[in-house]
Structures are given as C-alpha cells and as structure tokens.
Amino acid sequence: MSSHAFDVLSKSRTEIEIAHHEEGHRYKFSVVRNSQGKRVLSDTAEVVAVSGARHPSEWYSASARAFATTAAHRAHAID
C-alpha cells in the first residue's frame, strides 16, 4: 500500500494522528518508552472507524502503523 494512502492530521512529541485518505478511518498512536528507555509508538492505537467505508479499519491497521512510525521518526518523536 502506498504511503500516500494516509495523511498526518497532527503530530507532537507525545502522539501522532493519521487518517486513511480515501476511507477516512483515523488512528492515533501515543509515544511511550519501551523497556530499554527508547521512545516508540504504543502497541495499540485509538481508532475512529468510519461506518459505511468499503473496508473496516482493521484492514489498514498494519499500514497505518508503518506510516505513523515513519512520520514519527521524521518528526523526531520516536527513537
């Protein structure tokens, strides 16, 4: 899936929120510290699914995490 499938809605040092461009599902990931003290995205995301979308939000969850990770790295929010 192309990284252009998602848009960054907001990003900060503590969280990043993205949305699927066509379907509208929203995913918000928190920045947390892992056991080694590194800043990473949380294991779970706060998801706002769009009812009536062609595909459920779970369909895009792996791609959403990958996109959010890249965007968070670029923003220096995670290590």
Secondary structure, DSSP 8 states (H G I E B T S, - for coil): --GGGEEEEEE-SSEEEEEETTT--EEEEEEEE-TTS-EEEEEEEEEE--TT-SS-GGGGHHHHHHHHHHHHHHTT---
